[in-house]
Amino acid sequence: MKTLVIIPSRLSATRLPGKPLLKINGLSIISHVFKRAVEAKIGEVVVAAEDQEIIDDVHQNGGKAILTNKNHKTGTDRVYEVIDKFSSSGIDLVMNIQGDEPMLNIEDIKNLNNQMIKNKSNLGTLASKISNKSFLDNENIVKVTTRYSLDSLNFPEALSFMRKKPKSEKNVYHHMGIYCYQIEILKRFVSLSQSINEKKERLEQLRALDNDIKINVALAKESSIGVDTREDYLAIKKIMEYKSK
């Protein structure tokens, strides 16, 4: 099975404009993510960006990047534009990694890819155990409920994704924004209209569930912290700079 890893990125994030190019240990956030994806050794890695500045930064750091249309509604649409450029190269799986998680665990990337191949799943994602109960109330942290409890070997179906506190705490996990698609499922997904639940919850993955596309969930070794705010950036910067000493 051949996997292509695509990292969508743009400068115009509402809460922290310019975040892909913020530096940690002298390297931009987007180039840290690219480097981690390459180290996972599951396939070719490409950044899909709407800004030339991101393209230039990735190229300067030895990476591969493709300039995409600025008018995409979602990161998945941006990913699909890149797929079109690779359509003749026999790709089976497409992994979409968020460009704002510079601490993403390399073993988790490998595990998701392996589970997709082993289980012949249509669409897979990652989630981690919730160690801090305050996560349940935090609407910036997306939760996923699964058919049965996650362990390091299984790959159960997701039942739902939500921002609000779930009614039950049974089989609830912290969802991480990384997806792996069979290429035909990705093509189908981007052809579908945004669903009512997707718009209401601002969660793209609900479009899949609303259209009977099953999503399987692998257990991540640790929660990856995304950079959404300046506070997130400063916290992650501190951790990564400390680890590099």
FENGINOR-V931443 format. One record per residue. N is the residue number from 1. D_CENTER is the distance of its C-alpha to the mean C-alpha in whole Angstrom. Layout:
n = <N N>
d_center = <D_CENTER D_CENTER>
This chain:
n = <1 2 3 4 5 6 7 8 9 10 11 12 13 14 15 16 17 18 19 20 21 22 23 24 25 26 27 28 29 30 31 32 33 34 35 36 37 38 39 40 41 42 43 44 45 46 47 48 49 50 51 52 53 54 55 56 57 58 59 60 61 62 63 64 65 66 67 68 69 70 71 72 73 74 75 76 77 78 79 80 81 82 83 84 85 86 87 88 89 90 91 92 93 94 95 96 97 98 99 100 101 102 103 104 105 106 107 108 109 110 111 112 113 114 115 116 117 118 119 120 121 122 123 124 125 126 127 128 129 130 131 132 133 134 135 136 137 138 139 140 141 142 143 144 145 146 147 148 149 150 151 152 153 154 155 156 157 158 159 160 161 162 163 164 165 166 167 168 169 170 171 172 173 174 175 176 177 178 179 180 181 182 183 184 185 186 187 188 189 190 191 192 193 194 195 196 197 198 199 200 201 202 203 204 205 206 207 208 209 210 211 212 213 214 215 216 217 218 219 220 221 222 223 224 225 226 227 228 229 230 231 232 233 234 235 236 237 238 239 240 241 242 243 244 245>
d_center = <20 19 15 14 10 9 8 9 11 14 17 18 16 18 18 18 19 19 16 14 18 19 20 20 23 24 20 18 14 13 15 14 11 12 15 13 11 15 16 14 17 15 16 16 14 14 13 13 15 17 19 22 22 18 19 22 20 18 21 23 21 22 18 18 17 18 19 18 20 19 20 17 16 12 9 10 13 13 11 14 17 16 16 20 21 20 21 24 23 22 19 18 14 11 8 5 4 4 8 9 8 11 12 10 12 13 15 12 10 13 14 11 13 16 16 15 18 20 20 20 17 16 12 11 8 9 11 13 17 18 21 21 23 22 19 20 22 19 18 15 14 12 14 14 18 18 21 22 21 19 20 19 20 20 17 18 18 16 19 17 15 16 16 20 22 22 26 25 24 24 21 19 15 13 10 6 3 2 5 9 11 15 16 19 16 14 17 19 16 16 20 20 21 19 20 22 20 17 19 20 17 15 12 12 11 15 16 15 17 20 20 21 18 17 14 14 13 13 14 12 15 14 12 10 12 10 12 14 17 20 21 17 18 21 20 17 20 23 21 20 23 25 23 24 28>
